[in-house]
Amino acid sequence: MKLVVGLPSPLRRHEYPGLWEDFFQRLGVQVILSPPTNKILFNSGIKMCSGDVCLPLKVLHGHVLYLHDRADAVFVPRYVYPAAREAACPKFCALPDILRLNLPGVTVWDMSVDMNKGLAFMLSTLDEMVCLMEQGAHEDCENNADKGFFERGKARAAFIEALTRPQASWYSRLLSEYTKDREGSGGRGKSVQAGRSGITGLDDPAIGIIGHAYLTQDAFLTMNLATKIADRGYRVVTSEDVPYNLKRQRCSPYQNRTFWGVGVDLLGTALTMFEEKNIKGLIYVTSFACGIDSVALELLDRQIIPGNDKPCMRLCLDEHTGESGFDTRLEAFFDLLPL
């Protein structure tokens, strides 16, 4: 019988979108995804977490609970260093353990993504997960390790092929990491691409949305922020539209490697958007209790050039945020935009 693995939808938007679906499908494992965030997932996840946990992590618990009865296991990668010398959020480093602690009845598979330790280390953690996968198909993993349903060589090959496929959005970034070619494009966006002096292709008035992808791309959590901006006639530009290397080039004086990669990623995004004349205003979307955002926002305040009158608004979300107050702040922001 084919194994079924569940992938929480929020994690599909983090760092390597599409990687895990590709990997499991290459192994012949059936993949099911949780649906977009809705009120039921939202409420079920909040019940399983303490109050000081950030909103996206609470919602992730709801997605994992949804998958629990529909899959043999839920796969949650352990992001440690998604890029060399650039650490992930501390909660992502411990995410599988947090889920096992809060949801003891859920089977969680994980492997580590640590570009600091290199591919060999990641493959060793993959071997450990393959052992758990074999347990799902055989009674004795150790005796079936060499001839089991998932041969380790096959799993390793599937992961490398999925990670290094040239058409992947992160391929140029990985190539620049390993070749030290800092001139690589590293772009993720399809229509917005890197130029030497900035983002090209911005011919229409736009609003920049800055924030973690698992938050800014969740229409339920952001109360359809992107749609509301588009309805006003503005194009929406997000962190994912600004190429990886360009964000680091613009992140002066922090352009060298920093400990928290996602922080410099967001800071570089904001500083890039500030220089784009067709981006008429910026909205930084954060969640309550996000430590990395608190640092990135402080650094951003210090880096903004005095006299720059581009409107910039900070939206902090938690489970108590109401849409009426959200819309009121958005209306005030639109009133500040140049005609």
N, C-alpha and C positions, 0 to 999 in steps of 0.2 A: 504494500500500500504506500502511495506517495506521501512523503512528509509534507506538512503544511507549516509555513513560518509566517508570522504576522509582523508587519512593519508599521510602526506608528507614523502617521502622516507628518507630524511636525518635524521628525528627524530626517525626512526625505528632503527637507529644505536646508539642511545644515552641512556646509563645507563641500560635500561630494554628492550632489543630488543625482539620483538614478544609479549610483554605484551598487547599492546593496540589492536592488531588484535584479540588476544585470548579473551579479555574482551568483545569487541563488538559482536563477533561471538557468545559468550555465551548468549547474549541478543537477538539474532536473527536479528541484524542489518547488512545490507550488507556493506562490507568494500571494498573500492577501493584505490589503491596505485598510487602515482605519479611514472612515469618511472624514470630510472636513469637520472642523470643530462645530459643535452645535450645543444647545442648552443642556441636553442630557449628558454629553461627554464632559461639558464644563462643570456641571454640578457634581457628577460622580467623582471627578478628579479632585475637586476641592475638599471633599469629605475625607480623603485619604491622606492629606498633608497637614502639617502644622502651619500656623498663620504666618510665620516668618519666611516661608518658601516663596520664591518668585512665581508670578502668575504662569509663565509658560511651563514650568516644571509641574505645577498643579494640574494644568490641562493635559500634559503628557500622561499623567497617571490615568486620566479618564480614557485616553486612547488605548493604553495598555490593557485596561480592564475590558474594553470593548473586544479586543482581540483574544482575550484569555480563553473564552469558550469556543472560539472559531478556528484556533490553530493549535498545533502541537507545542509550539513555543513562540515567544515573542523575542525578536532580535533587537538588541539595543547596543550599538557600538560604544566602546569606551574611548572617547576623544581625549587624548592627553596633549599631544603636540601635532595638530593638523598640518602645520608647516614647521620647517626646521627652526628651532629656537623661538618658536612662538606658541606659547601654551594656550590651551583652551580654558574656558570658564571652569572654575573648580568643581562646580556641580556636574559638568559633563565628564570630568575625570572620574567621578564616583557614581555616575548615573545608574549603571546596572546594579550596584550595591544598594543605592537608595531605593530603587524599585523593589528589589528582593526584600528589603527591610519593611517597607510600607505595604507591599502586596505579597505576603508569604505564600499564597496559593498559586501564584503565577510562575510558570517556568520561563526564565530569562536566559537567552544565549547572548554571549558577548565576545568580542575580540577587540584588541587595542589598536588604535590608530596613533602611532607615535613616530613622527618623521625624525625626531631627534635620535632615536635608537635605530632607525633604519628599517629596511624591508625585512631583513632576517628576523628581527624581533617580532614584527607584526605577523610574520608567517608562523612563528612558534606559538603565538597566542591563537592563531587560526587553527593550528593542530589541536589545541585544547578544546576549542569549540567543536571541531569535527568529531572528537571523541564523544561529546555530548550528543551530537547529531546521530552518531552510530548507536548510541544507547537508545535513541528513539526508534531504531529499526532492529536492533539486536539486543539480546539479554546481556551479553558480555562484551563490552567495548574492547578490553585489552586483547582478548583472543581473536577479535575480528578486525583489529586495527589495520592489518595488511591486506585483508581480503573483504573488508566490509563494504557496505553499500556506498560509502563515501571514502574512496581511497585518498590518502593524504596528498599524494602527488597530484591527483585530479583537482582537489580543492585548492591547492596552492596555485596551480596553473589557471584555474578559473578566476581566482582573485587577481592575479597579476594581469590577466587579459582584460578583466573588467576595469581595473585601475588605470591601465595605460592605453586604452583605446583612444586613438588620435581625435576622434570626433567628440570626446567628452569635454565638457565645459572647463574642467580643471586641468586639461592636459598641458597647456602651455605653461601654466603655473608650476606643475610638477617638473616639466622639462627645465625651466629656469632654476628650480631648486637644485637639481642634480648636475646641471652644467654650469651653474653660477653665471648664466647669461641673463643679466638684469635688464636687457633690452627686449625680452620676450613680451608679447602683448598681455598674456595672462587674463584675457577678457572673459567675462561670463555672459555679458549681455549680447543679444543677437543683433540689435539695431543700434546700440550705442557702443562705439569703439574708441580705443585709445589713440590720441594724437600726441605729438610731442609737447604741445602747449596746453592741452586740455582734452575735453570730451568733444568729439566731432558728431555731427548728426543732430544737434539740438537747434533746429530751425524754428520751432514753435515755443511759445511761453510755457514754462514748466515749473513744477513744484518738486523739490527734493524731499524724499522721505528717508530718514536715516534711522537705523535700528537693526537689531538682530533679525535675520530672515524668518526664523520660526515665530516671530512676533509680528513683523510688518506685513508678512504675506498671509497672515491668518485674518480673513475678512470678518470672522465673528468677533475675535478679540479686539480688532481695531475698528469695529462697528462700520465696516465698509468705507474706510477712510479713502482708499484709492478711488473708489467709485464716486464719492462725494467731490473729490478734487477734479476728476475728469468731467463731472457734470457741470463744473464751473468753467470748462473750456481749457483747462490746463493739462499738459502732458505730465505724467507721473514718472519721475526718475528715482530709482532706489539704489541702495548700496550695491546690489547685485549687478546693476548696470555700469558701475564704474570699475574698470579693469584692475585686477589685483596689483600689478606693479605700479600703475599710475597712482593708486592710493598711497603706496609707500613713498613714491617720489615726492608727493606733495605734503608729506607728513613731517615737514621740517619744524623744529630741530630733532624730531623723533624718527627720522627716516631710517636710522640703523635699527638692528633687531631689538625688539623689546620683549619683555617677558610675556605679557598678555597680548597675543596676536590679534584677538578680536577687538581689543580696545584701540590699537593703532589702526586697524582696518576701518573702524567707524570714524575715528578722528581724521584719517586721510580722506575718507569719503566726504565729510563735511567741509574740509578745507578745499577740496577739489570743486565741490558744488558752489562754494562762496565765490570762486573766481569765474564761474560761468555766467555770462550776462543774461542768457535766456532762462536761467533758473531764477525765478523772481522771489522765491522765499523757501525757507527750509523748515521742516517739521521733524524734530527728533522724538521718536517714539520709544519710551522706556517702560519698564515695569518696576513696581515698588520692590525695594530690597535688592536691586541689581547692583552689586558692588562695582563691576567693571564699568557700567554706564556712569556711575557717580564719579569715577576717576576721569573717564573720557570727556564728560561734560565740563569738568573743572579745567582740564587742559584746553578744551575748545574755547572756553571763555577767555583764557589767557592768550590764545593765538589769533583771535579775531582782530583784524586791523582796526584801530580806532577810526571812526568816521564812516565805517561800512554800515550803510543804513538798510541792508537787505533784511527783511523781516525774518525772524527766527523764533519758533515756538517749541516749547518742550511739553510733551504730553506724557504724563505718568499714569499707567494703567494698573488696576488691581481688580479683584472680583467685585468690588463695590462701586466701580465706575459706572455712572449712568449715562445713557445716550443723550439725554437732553442737555446735561452740563457739557458733555463732549462736543455737541453740535454748537453750543453757545460759544465755546472757546474757538471753534473752527470759524465761525462767522466773524468773530473779532479779528482773527488772523487774516481772513480775506479782505477785511476793511483796510488793512495796513498795506496791502499789495499795491504797487503802482498801477495806474490806469494804462 
